[in-house]
Amino acid sequence: MDRDMIDAKLKELVADIEVGRIHDWTGLPEIAGYVRVECEISDKQEVKDYSLKVVRLLMERGFRVGQFEHYGDSKLIPWTEQEPDAVVSRIDREWDVTKGNLGVGDICWFE
């Protein structure tokens, strides 16, 4: 898949997340899974890079990022930093592609 098609898919994903934000949070693993499957990317570093692009788009649209104290909680605990550059940097540091795919609840959620 060429870059233009990937960019179009990523924009579709952001639009879908915006529509769904009223009802539910979106986890970083969901974003990575979408990139892997819908954009047909198998390289783990590329999945991470494109996922970070989606994260930046979400943050620029006013999403908040955070984590739950326990999986299944109903209240997201926002990260202190909410600026797109800071959020992307933190996720980049915490996401180790050598450990495989992210699991449910890994790193962060978006609302």
GIDA-V571503 format. One record per pair of residues at least 24 apart in sequence whose C-alpha atoms are under 7 Angstrom apart, sorted by the first residue. I is the first residue (numbers start at 1). GAP is how many residues later the second one is. Records with the same first field share a line. If there is no record, write none. Layout:
I = GAP / GAP
This chain:
1 = 38 / 39
6 = 33
9 = 30
10 = 44
14 = 40 / 44
21 = 90
25 = 84 / 85 / 86
26 = 83 / 84 / 85
27 = 78 / 81 / 82 / 83
28 = 79 / 80 / 81
29 = 73 / 74 / 75 / 77
44 = 53
45 = 52
52 = 36
55 = 33
56 = 28 / 32
59 = 25
60 = 24
63 = 47 / 48
64 = 46 / 47
65 = 43 / 44 / 45 / 46
66 = 42 / 43 / 44
67 = 41 / 42
71 = 34
